[in-house]
Amino acid sequence: MTSRLVRFAIGAQPPARLDKALSRDVPAEEALSRTRLARLIAEGCVRVAGTVAHDPKAKVDAGAAVEITVPEAQESHIGPEDIPLTVVYEDDDLIVLDKPAGIVVHPAPGSPGGTLVNALLHHCGDTLSGVGGAKRPGIVHRIDKETSGLLVVAKSDRAHHGLAEQFEAHSVERAYLAVVHGVPEPNDPRLRGVRGVSFDPGGVLRITTQIARHRTDRQKQAVTFDGGRHAVTRARVLERFGEPAAAALVECRLETGRTHQIRVHMAHVGHALLGDPVYGGRRKLSQKALGEAGCKAAASFPRQALHAAILGFTHPVSGAALRFESPLPDDIVTLITSLRGEISGG
């Protein structure tokens, strides 16, 4: 097995921990994350002042010489599968995909195969230069199985490192289109009484809460104001459906990216997504407002009506500004057409 040797010296006033000092001072072009460095320490691949380091928490002195042996990336234990992909953009470092509803991003106990990662291993082949020591795509964000739309995946360590930093800094532009129950209007007095709700200029609904795993249902997330992770969603009404309005097309922009964030936040403010089997409850739409066809289309919609429509970020290697848009998929277009009353009931 081949490897490469990385040499550098610890700079002035190093952090108290070795892994943090290495992460700060390792040459940027090596794209070694703190997690990867900690793993290399555990594997005995790091020497400090000529001695093999074993403890990521160890103290390190300024000026200490560091040698890191970085093994060649190994083949992933996940198998490639010939699954069709819609590629929006691809280069040596990253790939942007338009994911259809119904496909899981990463293998898990309930979905060991047939995932986006399996498809990417087949599609990318030898162009994967290695992420975290394995020849695998670097997943820096995910969208739910039944959510469609745009996703960026790293093909190299340097891209993975750079993209992860942008997502952590919340500098990535992400906009979703959702069809929701009711209309989140700024003049709704009920909304102004919901904890965590405020309105930005232009009538944009701002939802600010903590999100944590549900206390009794471990498959769900829940809004909390004690513990959990900070989450901010902004929602803007694009179109109202029905007379009086009973549903709406909403653009949701993420400031943070927590599991199920849009679904949880919109349900929290009383405007759950149509078709959401987990957070939507049993709420029904008014046939008087939307007509028979609209209500039937909403009741039979088989997934949460959510689409990742816009994705913008800085290329982590070239520095170029990239921005992509994905049109609504056919199933949501048909749903909207029915809610508008443009498809008659039969």
N, C-alpha and C positions, 0 to 999 in steps of 0.2 A: 504494500500500500504506500503510495507516495504522499508526501506532505510538504508544506512550506514553512519556513522559519521566519517569524516576525520579531524584529529587534527594536527596542526603543528604551528610553530612560524615563523614570518617574519625575514629573515636574515639581516645581516648588509648591509648598503647602499642600501636600496630598491629602485626600479624604482619609478618614480614620480606618476604613476597610480596604483591603487589597482589591476586591472585585470592583469597588467604586473608583479606586485610583486607576486601575487598568482601563476601565470603561472611559474615564476622562482622558487618559493620555495615549491610548492605543491609536496609531495612525488612522485617520478617518477613512482612508481608502480601503482599509481592511474590513470595514463594516462588521465588526464583532460586537454584538450586543452584550450588555451586562449578564444576561441569562446564559448566553453562549460562553462567555468568559468564565463564569462560575462552573459551568460544566467541564470546561477544559482544565480548570484547577483541580476538580474532582478526579479527572482522568490522568493527572500527573503530567500534563502537557505544558505547565508554566514553571519557569525557573526565575527566581529573583535573586540577584547577586550570586548566581552560580548554584543556588540550592533549589531543589524542587519544592514548590509551594503546595500545601494541601488544604489550607484553611482560607476560605474566601473572606473571613472576618479578620484575618491577621493584619497587624500594623505594617506599613511599609514606609521607608524613608525616602525623602527627596533625593534624586540623583541615582537611585538604585537601578542597575541594569536589568532589563527584563528580556527574556527569550520565551516566545510562545511557539510551540510546534502545533500547527493547524493541519489536522489530517485531511486528506482528500474526501470530498463529500461521498457518502455511501448511498447505495440504492435504497429507496424508501421501501418499507414493509407493506405499504399500500399498493395494490396492483392497478395497472392501467386498464381502462375499459373504453371501448370505442363507442362513446356517447356523443351525439352531435352537440356542437357548441356554436353560439352566435358570437363571433369575435368582432368587437367594435374597434379595437386598437391593439397592436402588439409590436414590441421591439425586443431587444436582447435582455432587457431588465424587468419588464412588466407586461401584463396583458389585461385588457379591460373587456369584460363580458356582459352580455345582456341575458341574464338568467331567466328562463321560463319558470312559471309557477310549477310546483310539484317536485322539485329536485332539491335535495339537501346539499349544503355546501361542503361539509366535512364528514368523513365516516365517524360513526358513534355506535354504541352498543345496539341501538335500535335500527341503525342504518349502516351496516358494515360495508355495503357496496352501492353502486349506482349513483355515486355522489359527484359533485362538481370536481373534487380533487381527483377522483378516479379518471374522470374525463380529461382533466388537464394533464395528468401524467401520460396519457396516450397522445394527446395533441402536441404537447411540448417536447416529449421524447428527450433527446440528448441536449436540447437547448437550455434545460434547467442546470444552472451552474452550482446549485446547492444553497439551501436555506437552513441555518441552524445545524449544519453538519450532515444533512441528508439531501439527496436529490429529490426534492419535493417542492410544490408551489407554496409560497408564503402567504398565508391567509391573515390579512391585517384587519379585516372587518367582515361581517357576515350579514346576510339577510335571511329571514325565515324561509322555511321550505315552501310555504304557500304564498310568499311574496315574490313578485317578479321584478326584474329591472337590473340596474347597473351595479357592477362589482369590479374592483381592481384587485389583482393578485400579483404578488412579486415573483419573479423568476430567478432572482439573484439575492445574495445576502445584502449587498449594498442598497438595492431597491427596498428590500424588506425593512432594513434599518431606517431608511429615510422616510418611507411611507408610515411606519409605525410612529415615528416622531410627530408627523403631521396629524395623525389621528389623535394622538395623545394631547397635542396642543390645540385640538379642535379647530384647525385651520382648513380642513377639507370642506368644500361646499357639497352639501347633500340635501336634495329636495325630493320629497315623495308626494305622489298624488293619491288621495284616499277618498272613497265615497263613504259618508258617515250618516248616521241617524240624526235627524234634526239639523239645525243650522246654528253654528256657534257665533252668534251675532254679538257685537260689543254692547248693544243696547238691551241685552237680556239681563234683567236684574238678578235672575237666579245664578247666572255665571259669576257675577261679581261677589256672590256670597260663598263661592267654592274656594276652599283653602288652596293656595298655590297659584291662583289665577290672577293675571293682570293683563292690561292691554297696552301694546306699543302703538306709536303713531300709525295712522292708516287703518285702525281697527284690527290690527293683528293680535290674535290671542296668544298670550305667553303663559306657558305652564311650567312652573318651577317647583320641583319636589325632590325627594329622595326616592330611589327605586331599589327594592330588595326582593329576595325570593319570598314567595308567599309562605306564611307560617304553617299552613296545613296542607296545601297542595304544592309539592315541590316542583311540579312542572310549570307552575305559573310564577309571574312576577307581580308585585303589588306596590302601590304608592305608600310611602311612609314619610314621616317627618322626624323620625328618631332612628338614626343609623341608616344603613343602605348607602347608595351612591348617588351623588348629585346628578340631576337630569333636567335638561331644559329643552322644550319643544315650542316652536312658534307655528301657529296655524292661521291660514288666510283663506277666506271663502272665495272660490272662483266662480261657482255657479250654484243656483238654488233650484230644487226640483219640487214641483207640486204647487197647488194653490188651495190653501195656504202652504208655504214651503214645508216639506216634511223630511227632506234629505238634502245633502249638499256634496259638491265636489270641492275638496279642500287641498290646498298645498301645505304640506308640513315640512318645516326645515329643522334639522337637528343641530343643536349646539353641542350636545353630547351624544354618545351612541351606546345606550344601554340595551340589554336584551329586552325585546318586545316593547321598546320605549313608546313608539307612537300608539300602538294598540292599547297599552296601559294608560297613557296620558289621556287619550281621547275618551276612553271609557270612564276615567276618573271625573271628567267634566260633563259626563252625561251625553256624549256624542260618539258612541262606540262605532267601529267600522262595520259596514254591512258585510255579512257573511262570516264574521269572526266567531268561530265556535267556542273559543276560550273566554273571551272578554266581552262578547256581544250580548250575552244574556238571551232572553226570549222576546225581546222587544219587536213589535210588528209595526209596519208602516200603515198609514191611513189610506185605505182604498178610495175614500172620497177625495183625498188630495191628489193621489198619484194615478188612479185608475187601476183596473184589474191587471193589465199587462205589466205595469210598473211594479205592483205589489208581488205578482208572481215571479218576476225576474229577480227581485230582491230576496224573496223567500227561498228561491232555489239556487241562488248564487253559491257555488261550492267552496269558496275560500274567502279569506279576508280581502276586501277590495283595496289593495295596497300595492303601489308600484313605485320602485326607485327610479325616478325620472331624470334627475340631474346629478352628475358627479363631476366635481372640479377639484384639481389639486396641482401642486408643483411637481414636475417630474423629478424624482429623487436623485437622478444622476445628471441629466442635462440641464436642469433648472428651468425648463420650458413650462409655461402655464398651459395646462391641459383641461379641457372642459367638454363633457359629453352629455348628450340628451337622448333619451329613449322615449319613443311614442307609446301611448297607452296600448296594451295588448288587446286583441280582439274581444276577449270575454268582458273586459271592463268597458270597452267601447259599446258593446251590445247592451250591457247593463245600463249605461248612461242613456243610450238611445231609448230604452224602454221607460226609464224614469222621466224622460222629457215628454213622453206620450207620443213618440214618433213611431212606435210599434203598437198596433191595435191588438186588443185581446181577442182570443179565439175560443 
